[in-house]
Amino acid sequence: MDCAPGLGILTQGALAAAEWVLIPCVPRVLESGGIVQALGHVEETRELNLNPSLAVLGVLPVMVDRRTALTGEILEQMAATLGENLLETRVPIDTRLAEAPGHRKSIHQYAPRSRSALAYTALAQEVSHRVKA
């Protein structure tokens, strides 16, 4: 279920019903608070016994701009802080990904060989591996 970043009633219900949580995050300085907040929501859901077995599948860096040194630094900080909770997959900034919804197509239909399509394929494989483990 795709949920808003805040902890509204719909997000609480989704966390209570979910088995795993995947947290997307843009690697920017001011975005790190959102990760902490999302992890806090997961912990709160467990502590309130709404879903004691809720697990974090991982944090997914999206809109990654490899052209800037700052992005690399932030990803290194995220890796140091999150450890194995940080997924290996990085979804890059990609014009094709932004265009796909306007054509009413998924990225795999619109531009199957684009960097973002390949990244989402890699994500599916990584998630599958983590779920099986």
Secondary structure, DSSP 4 states (H G I P E B T S, - for coil): ----SS--HHHHHHHHH-SEEEEEE--SGGGHHHHHHHHHHHHHHHHTTS-TT-EEEEEEE-SB-TTSHHHHHHHHHHHHHHGGGB-S---B--HHHHHGGGGT--HHHH-TTSHHHHHHHHHHHHHHHHHH-
